[in-house]
Amino acid sequence: MHIKDHPVLGPQLQDPVTIYFNDQPYMAYKQQTVAAALIANGVKKFGLSRKLVQSRGLFCSRGRCCSCYMTVNGEDHVRTCMIRVEEGMEIYPNLEDPEVRGDGHGD
């Protein structure tokens, strides 16, 4: 699913990196967003919806919705359609609400 040689833009995706989704290694390219890299590797489930507990995935691809929120390098609720991959990036699906109560969170 990678477009390596675009008919208008020319050669693309030339800098491969390794990212980790659920501790499994995947190949990606520096020019890709996290969401695009996961989709290109066959990952379609990015998390679960809060209310209906149904699978979430890439929806708008412009940072306007919350379907692609995931945990990236320990940071919860990151819009994966808006950030580019980096070598060794650790990505996890958001399967539940983040823990916001506790030390340093206003208790």
ABEGO torsion letter per residue (X at the ends): XBBABBAAAEBBGABBBBBBBGGBBBBBBAABBAAAAAAAAGBABAEBBAAAGBBBBBAAGAGABAAABBBBGGBBGBBAAABBBBBGBBBBBBABBBBABEBGAGX
